[in-house]
Each structure stands twice: as structure tokens, then as C-alpha cells.
Amino acid sequence: MVGLKLHANKLNKNACKSLIAAEYVGFKLETTPGFELTDTISPEYLKMNPMGKAPVLETPEGSISESNAIAHYELLLVSNTIAGLKNVGLFGSTAYEKALVDQWIDFGSLEIDTNALRWAYPPSSINNLKRALTALNAHLASRTYLVGESVTLADIVLSCNLSLPFYVAMTKEFTADYPHVERYFWTLINQPNFKKVFGKNTPKKEKVKKEKPAPAPKPAPEPETAFDDDEVAPVKKTKKALDLLPPSPMVLDNWKRFATGFWEMFDAEGWSLWFCDYKYNDENQVTFVTMNKVGGFLQRMDLARKYSFGKMFWLFRGQDVPQMVLDEVYDAELYDWTKVDITNEEQKTLVNAYFEEPDTIQGEVLREAKCFK
Ligand SMILES: N[C@@H](CCC(=O)N[C@@H](CS)C(=O)NCC(=O)O)C(=O)O
């Protein structure tokens, strides 16, 4: 098959789909070592894919973009025209199985990848991803592969798409709710043909583990109901814990309504103040993208509205960052949280500056601010 060339940067997960498929059928696809994503804006590249995205497959008949289509094309050519290459059933065998393979390919792209990308690059929709993972988990409970009894392209596509959230977003605690997805992902990712492509960058289970405080003991199991909403339980639990704190003279709603005289009203025994410094500020070069991330974070903080106020610092009921925030708002892990020492005048001055929103704070221009109340 002369003249097929895959243009993509190294370990581009979308390009991995056709590379892994090629391994399965024993086909050698020409690649572009040294390709950088910035190459996608050259006029030559844009002629092949006006979207300016990678991968692109260059063929004698013309170029093809969209990684699923590239892998599909490559396999069709192999099975139709090239004698001697293996037909290992990556499309499924019957028409129905082929449709199921397509079904899972789209599921991988639309239900997993779209939401995983939104999660990795907020504004995002974790709940949509959780919903898809729940459905996938149920499907995999009695199966090793998505379709039939052996690997199909659907498994390759889906596990490449899962590699993003497994690498950058999902903690061990998060994936623990989807044990069949975990087992499926780690089994596939460690298959020889996957490893040949991912090499030493094969995701490792240990790498996704993040140190967290010991989880609270699980409540006694409740009787099963038709719609057992186990996601709500931990939130309810911390809400209850916060509601049981000794009463505070500081009534948040009153203060939120008038928003003046903070220090006179502040009750340091019932509430605490926190600086939160984003750990990856070098990502925040474009104001509207940064504000989108902040917007997503604030949306997810909605569950703690009754117990918090935020404005480049946070005010929380109690003496800790609420457990429901740490458990449910994944962005919380992206910040370093430091309790404000209210006996320290410098720190109080900084809190005041955050309240007042002057043009510059600590020598940095304040471009835009959001308030959570
Ligand atoms: N749906 C496309 C997505 C391609 C895509 O988003 N590629 C990324 C790299 S993995 C890219 O080129 N990003 C550069 C950009 O968005 O400008 C596919 O599956 O091929």
C-alpha cells in the first residue's frame, strides 16, 4: 500500500487508533517523526485538513482527516486489497456486529472523548462523563470486550479516548466507582499491540493515584431502591456535618445581601478564610479561556453555596475546606489551599484587595474577577 502517510505528533491519541489497528493486521504505516502540532497551521497542511488538526492520512486518492475514519479506511484497504495481511475481525463479523462496532466507536468519540476533553479543559460537564462511564461500566460487567469475544476497533478507539481522562483527570477515588471500566482499560492498555505504540508511555495505574486524606468510613448500606442515587450521599453527609457545627453569629445570607463590614461580622470560630492558588498558572495565558475555567469551577461549587463565599479567596463554614468540595469538585485538587492567618496584617490586606478589586494586586494587573455568593 504505497503512499499512505499518517501526519501526527508523537503519541497523539487519535493517531494511535490507526497505528494500533495497523499492528493488529500486520501493516506498516508510514509516520512523520518530528511532527509538531504547530505544523498543522502550515498552508500545505491546511490543504490536507482545513480544520488544522492532527491526524491526517495522506493517500494517493487524497487526504483523510478524523482519526476514526482514517483507521476505518486503512483496515478496509488492507482487507480488500492486500493479500497476506491478517484479517483479525476488527470490524466484527456479521452486519449486526459491524453496526455494534460502529456504535461503540461513536460512543467512544462522543460520549467519552467529548466529555473527557471538556473535563480536562473546562468549562466541562463531569456529570455527562460520569453518566457515560456508568453506562459503560454496566455494559462491561459481563463482558471482556465491547463487541464479541475479541478485540475490535471499538476497543482500540474507546481505550485511546479513555487514556486522556485516566492520565490527566480521573483520580483513583473517581475511577473506583467504575470497576469494570478500570479493569477493561488496564487490560487493554497492557496488551502487546497497545504497548508497542504507547511504549514506555503506557499509562501506569500508580501514576493516576493522588495522595488524599483517608476516606471517611462508608455508611452502612441502605436498602436498594430503583434509583439508588449514591452520588448524593457524601454531599448530604458533609452538609449535615456542617449544619451540626455550633451556631455562628455570622449569618452568611445577611452578609451576602449587604456585602459590607466583613471584618466586623467575621466569626473566626465558625468560619475560615482560604487563599487558593491555581497550580498550573502557566496554562492561563488567554483571559477568556481562564475565565471559562473559573466559571466552570464556580458552577461546580454550587453544591457548597450555603456554606461559602468566594472572590479570589474563599470563606468556608467550619475550619477546613469542606469535604464535599474535596470529594465532588474536581477543580479543588488543581489549587493549593492555604488558610488565611487573620492575625497577619499582610494577609488581611490581600483579602481586602480581593474584596475591593483594584486595578493591580501585588503588582499584577487585575483583568477580570468573578464572585461566588
Ligand atoms: N475528531 C478529530 C480530533 C482531532 C484533534 O482534535 N486533534 C488534536 C490533537 S489530538 C489537534 O490537532 N489539536 C490542535 C488544535 O485543535 O488546533 C479526530 O478524531 O481526528
The ligand as a Gaussian input file, in Angstrom:
#p B3LYP/6-31G(d) Opt

LIG

0 1
 N      -12.062000      14.490000      15.848000
 C      -10.680000      14.631000      15.486000
 C       -9.944000      15.387000      16.578000
 C       -8.566000      15.784000      16.149000
 C       -7.898000      16.662000      17.191000
 O       -8.558000      17.348000      17.972000
 N       -6.551000      16.665000      17.176000
 C       -5.809000      17.474000      18.112000
 C       -4.584000      16.722000      18.553000
 S       -5.007000      15.256000      19.406000
 C       -5.325000      18.712000      17.405000
 O       -4.958000      18.665000      16.253000
 N       -5.317000      19.815000      18.121000
 C       -4.831000      21.058000      17.624000
 C       -5.924000      22.070000      17.523000
 O       -7.034000      21.828000      17.999000
 O       -5.639000      23.125000      16.985000
 C      -10.062000      13.256000      15.268000
 O      -10.507000      12.299000      15.876000
 O       -9.123000      13.124000      14.478000

